[in-house]
Amino acid sequence: MKKVSILHVFTAAKNASPFDVNMAFDAGFDKMMPYTNLTLDEVAALTQDAIFSRSASGLKREAIFIGGRDIDLAIDMLDAAKKATFVPFQISIFADPSGAFTTAAAMLAKVDFHLNRNFKTSLKDKKIAIFGAAGPVGGCAAIIAAKQGAQVQFVAHRSLEAARIKAANYNQRYGTHIAAVDGTTEAAKQAVLDAADIVLCAAAAGVRVISAEQIAQAKRLKIIADVNAVPPSGAEGVAVMMDGIEIAGAHVLGIGALAIGNLKYATQHQLLKQILTTENPCYLEFMAAFETARHLASS
């Protein structure tokens, strides 16, 4: 008899995300079990409880999903769960805290696609300014972009020192070369835009951070991607359905929240299907999400 498929959801948050629950069932999992308010030191024991109760064939019908909001903690939990497994007791593990890995991956994959299609170039060596880098999506996008060879900048909204500390922590942890720049005044923000090839907006929902006038003045700028679906948009003139469409009054392509969101959904669905159907255990995080999103964007 074929065993039911089970997805164990590990999260440091109070609740598992309903979004992730729906996605798991839509991907084909029969059962989903959340474990909430977890600390890192609980992950190994829970993982071994999950793997020791099934045969090798049963383990192929079982996986772990790591949620939460902290991308560093999610990576640490993935590593702890992976280290708790061993042959033949191994299962697949997929980390996507707050959907940040798949959202950031989809945003960068869209930018990469339109750079190639419209400018015959790639992310490598592009100067990318990220507004909202303090959040999980902006932070994860910075790591992915930096690993593609881009020159990445955190744009400080309140404190340049705080942005520098965050960039330094990422650089040490992920082997990146992210910088921090001042964006605390309109003049400073304009200077950042004037020097950027790409702008990523991952600021809080409903917060306008870039005006149409500022975009029009940025002559070097090629693409703005904005993940904010709540009006007003983070970047004025970037409509939610834009997918490489020129922003009115500027020679800049816009990529909106729903265009990114549709690819994010497809990416998360694909990765959940992968951990459900794979013959060999896999361990998926932001770079796996980016490669999947880039493949889906170009197909």
C-alpha positions as CSV (number, residue, x, y, z in Angstrom):
1,M,0.0,0.0,0.0
2,K,1.3,3.4,-1.0
3,K,2.0,5.6,2.1
4,V,0.4,9.0,2.3
5,S,2.7,12.0,1.6
6,I,3.5,14.2,4.6
7,L,5.0,17.7,4.7
8,H,6.4,18.7,8.1
9,V,6.4,22.5,8.4
10,F,9.0,23.9,10.8
11,T,8.6,27.6,11.7
12,A,9.8,29.9,14.5
13,A,6.6,31.9,14.0
14,K,3.4,31.6,16.0
15,N,1.5,30.1,13.1
16,A,2.3,28.3,9.9
17,S,1.5,30.4,6.8
18,P,-1.9,29.7,5.2
19,F,-0.3,30.5,1.9
20,D,2.3,27.7,2.3
21,V,-0.4,25.3,3.5
22,N,-2.5,25.9,0.4
23,M,0.6,25.6,-1.8
24,A,1.5,22.3,-0.2
25,F,-1.8,20.7,-0.8
26,D,-2.0,22.1,-4.3
27,A,1.4,20.6,-5.0
28,G,0.0,17.2,-4.1
29,F,0.9,16.5,-0.4
30,D,-1.8,14.4,1.3
31,K,-1.0,15.7,4.8
32,M,0.6,18.8,6.3
33,M,1.7,19.1,9.9
34,P,2.9,22.4,11.4
35,Y,5.4,22.7,14.3
36,T,5.3,26.3,15.5
37,N,7.4,28.6,17.8
38,L,10.4,26.4,17.2
39,T,13.9,27.3,18.2
40,L,16.9,26.2,16.3
41,D,18.0,23.6,18.9
42,E,14.7,21.7,18.5
43,V,15.1,21.1,14.8
44,A,17.4,18.1,14.9
45,A,15.3,16.0,17.3
46,L,12.1,16.7,15.3
47,T,13.8,15.8,12.1
48,Q,14.9,12.5,13.5
49,D,11.4,11.8,14.9
50,A,10.1,12.2,11.4
51,I,12.7,10.0,9.6
52,F,12.9,7.1,12.1
53,S,9.2,6.2,11.8
54,R,9.3,5.2,8.1
55,S,11.0,2.8,5.8
56,A,13.1,4.0,2.8
57,S,10.0,3.9,0.6
58,G,8.0,5.9,3.1
59,L,10.7,8.5,3.4
60,K,10.3,9.3,-0.3
61,R,6.8,10.4,0.5
62,E,7.9,12.8,3.3
63,A,9.6,16.2,3.3
64,I,10.3,19.2,5.6
65,F,9.4,22.8,4.7
66,I,11.0,25.6,6.7
67,G,9.0,28.8,7.1
68,G,9.2,31.8,9.5
69,R,10.4,35.3,8.7
70,D,14.1,35.3,9.4
71,I,16.1,34.2,6.3
72,D,19.3,33.5,8.3
73,L,17.4,31.4,10.8
74,A,15.7,29.5,8.0
75,I,19.1,28.6,6.5
76,D,20.3,27.5,9.9
77,M,17.3,25.3,10.4
78,L,17.8,23.8,7.0
79,D,21.4,23.0,7.8
80,A,20.4,21.6,11.2
81,A,17.7,19.4,9.7
82,K,20.1,18.2,7.0
83,K,22.8,17.3,9.5
84,A,20.3,15.3,11.5
85,T,19.7,12.9,8.6
86,F,22.0,10.2,7.2
87,V,21.8,7.2,4.9
88,P,19.3,5.6,4.6
89,F,17.3,8.0,6.7
90,Q,17.1,11.1,4.4
91,I,14.3,13.3,3.3
92,S,14.1,16.5,1.2
93,I,14.1,19.9,2.8
94,F,12.9,23.2,1.3
95,A,13.3,26.6,3.0
96,D,11.2,29.6,2.0
97,P,10.6,31.9,5.0
98,S,7.6,34.2,4.4
99,G,7.9,33.2,0.7
100,A,11.0,35.5,0.6
101,F,13.3,33.0,-1.2
102,T,10.8,32.4,-4.0
103,T,9.6,36.0,-4.2
104,A,13.2,37.4,-4.4
105,A,14.1,34.6,-6.9
106,A,11.1,35.5,-9.1
107,M,12.0,39.2,-9.0
108,L,15.6,38.6,-10.0
109,A,14.6,36.1,-12.6
110,K,12.2,38.6,-14.2
111,V,15.0,41.3,-14.2
112,D,17.5,38.8,-15.7
113,F,15.0,37.8,-18.4
114,H,14.3,41.4,-19.5
115,L,17.9,42.4,-19.4
116,N,18.6,39.6,-21.8
117,R,15.6,40.2,-24.1
118,N,15.8,44.0,-24.2
119,F,19.4,44.8,-23.6
120,K,21.3,41.6,-24.6
121,T,23.0,41.5,-21.2
122,S,22.8,39.9,-17.8
123,L,22.9,40.7,-14.0
124,K,26.7,40.4,-14.0
125,D,28.4,43.7,-13.2
126,K,25.1,45.6,-13.1
127,K,24.8,48.2,-10.3
128,I,21.6,47.2,-8.4
129,A,20.1,49.5,-5.8
130,I,17.7,47.8,-3.3
131,F,15.0,49.8,-1.5
132,G,13.6,47.8,1.4
133,A,16.6,45.7,1.9
134,A,16.0,45.5,5.7
135,G,13.1,43.1,4.9
136,P,13.5,39.4,4.0
137,V,12.6,39.8,0.3
138,G,15.0,42.7,-0.3
139,G,17.7,41.0,1.7
140,C,17.4,37.7,-0.1
141,A,17.3,39.5,-3.5
142,A,20.6,41.2,-2.6
143,I,22.3,37.9,-1.9
144,I,21.0,36.3,-5.1
145,A,22.0,39.3,-7.2
146,A,25.5,39.5,-5.6
147,K,26.1,35.8,-6.3
148,Q,25.3,36.6,-10.0
149,G,28.1,39.1,-10.0
150,A,26.1,42.2,-9.7
151,Q,27.3,45.3,-7.7
152,V,24.6,45.4,-5.0
153,Q,23.7,48.3,-2.8
154,F,21.4,48.4,0.2
155,V,19.7,51.9,0.2
156,A,19.4,53.1,3.7
157,H,16.0,54.6,4.4
158,R,16.5,55.6,8.1
159,S,20.0,54.7,9.2
160,L,23.1,54.3,7.0
161,E,25.0,52.7,9.9
162,A,22.3,50.0,10.3
163,A,22.4,49.3,6.6
164,R,26.2,49.0,6.7
165,I,25.9,46.5,9.6
166,K,23.4,44.4,7.8
167,A,25.5,44.4,4.6
168,A,28.6,43.4,6.5
169,N,26.7,40.5,8.2
170,Y,25.5,39.2,4.9
171,N,29.0,39.6,3.4
172,Q,30.5,37.5,6.1
173,R,27.8,34.9,6.2
174,Y,27.1,34.5,2.4
175,G,30.5,35.4,0.9
176,T,29.0,38.4,-0.9
177,H,30.2,42.0,-1.5
178,I,27.1,44.1,-0.7
179,A,27.6,47.8,0.0
180,A,25.3,50.3,1.8
181,V,24.5,53.8,0.5
182,D,22.6,56.8,1.8
183,G,19.0,57.2,0.8
184,T,17.7,59.1,3.8
185,T,17.1,62.3,1.8
186,E,15.5,62.9,-1.6
187,A,18.8,64.3,-3.0
188,A,20.6,61.2,-1.7
189,K,18.0,58.9,-3.2
190,Q,18.3,60.7,-6.6
191,A,22.0,60.2,-6.6
192,V,21.5,56.5,-6.0
193,L,19.0,56.3,-8.8
194,D,21.3,58.2,-11.2
195,A,24.1,55.7,-10.7
196,A,22.0,52.5,-10.8
197,D,21.3,50.1,-13.7
198,I,18.6,48.3,-11.8
199,V,16.3,49.3,-8.9
200,L,14.5,46.7,-6.8
201,C,11.7,48.0,-4.6
202,A,10.9,45.7,-1.7
203,A,9.7,48.3,0.8
204,A,6.7,47.9,3.1
205,A,3.3,47.5,1.4
206,G,1.6,50.7,0.4
207,V,4.7,52.9,0.8
208,R,5.8,55.1,-2.1
209,V,9.6,55.3,-2.1
210,I,10.4,56.5,-5.6
211,S,8.6,59.2,-7.6
212,A,8.0,59.4,-11.3
213,E,10.1,62.6,-11.5
214,Q,13.1,60.8,-9.9
215,I,12.7,57.9,-12.3
216,A,12.6,60.2,-15.3
217,Q,15.9,61.9,-14.2
218,A,17.8,58.6,-13.9
219,K,19.2,58.4,-17.4
220,R,21.3,55.2,-16.7
221,L,18.4,53.3,-15.2
222,K,17.2,50.3,-17.3
223,I,14.7,48.4,-15.1
224,I,12.7,48.9,-11.9
225,A,11.0,45.8,-10.3
226,D,8.5,46.4,-7.5
227,V,7.0,43.7,-5.3
228,N,4.5,46.0,-3.6
229,A,0.9,45.0,-4.7
230,V,-0.8,47.4,-2.2
231,P,-1.5,50.9,-3.6
232,P,0.4,53.1,-3.9
233,S,3.2,51.2,-5.7
234,G,6.7,51.5,-4.2
235,A,7.9,53.1,-7.5
236,E,5.5,55.5,-9.1
237,G,4.4,54.4,-12.6
238,V,5.1,50.7,-12.1
239,A,1.7,49.0,-12.4
240,V,1.2,45.6,-10.8
241,M,0.8,43.8,-14.1
242,M,3.8,45.4,-15.9
243,D,6.1,42.8,-17.3
244,G,8.9,44.6,-19.0
245,I,6.8,47.6,-20.1
246,E,8.2,51.1,-20.4
247,I,7.2,53.4,-17.6
248,A,5.4,56.5,-18.8
249,G,7.7,59.5,-19.1
250,A,10.9,57.5,-18.8
251,H,12.9,55.1,-20.8
252,V,12.8,52.5,-18.0
253,L,11.2,49.1,-18.0
254,G,8.8,48.3,-15.2
255,I,8.1,44.9,-13.6
256,G,5.1,44.9,-11.3
257,A,4.1,42.9,-8.3
258,L,1.6,40.6,-10.0
259,A,4.0,39.7,-12.8
260,I,6.6,38.8,-10.1
261,G,3.9,37.1,-8.0
262,N,2.8,34.8,-10.8
263,L,6.3,33.6,-11.3
264,K,6.8,33.3,-7.5
265,Y,3.7,31.1,-7.3
266,A,4.9,28.9,-10.2
267,T,8.4,28.6,-8.6
268,Q,7.2,27.6,-5.2
269,H,4.8,25.1,-6.7
270,Q,7.6,23.6,-8.8
271,L,9.9,23.2,-5.8
272,L,7.2,21.7,-3.6
273,K,6.5,19.2,-6.4
274,Q,10.2,18.5,-6.6
275,I,10.5,17.5,-2.9
276,L,7.4,15.4,-3.2
277,T,8.4,13.4,-6.3
278,T,12.2,13.3,-6.2
279,E,13.9,9.9,-6.0
280,N,16.9,11.4,-4.2
281,P,16.8,13.8,-1.3
282,C,17.3,17.5,-2.2
283,Y,17.9,20.6,-0.1
284,L,16.4,23.7,-1.6
285,E,17.0,27.4,-0.6
286,F,17.2,30.8,-2.4
287,M,19.7,29.7,-5.1
288,A,17.6,26.7,-6.1
289,A,14.6,29.0,-6.2
290,F,16.4,31.4,-8.5
291,E,17.5,28.7,-10.9
292,T,14.0,27.3,-11.0
293,A,12.5,30.8,-11.5
294,R,15.0,31.7,-14.2
295,H,14.1,28.5,-16.1
296,L,10.4,29.1,-15.8
297,A,10.7,32.8,-16.9
298,S,12.5,31.8,-20.0
299,S,10.3,28.8,-21.0
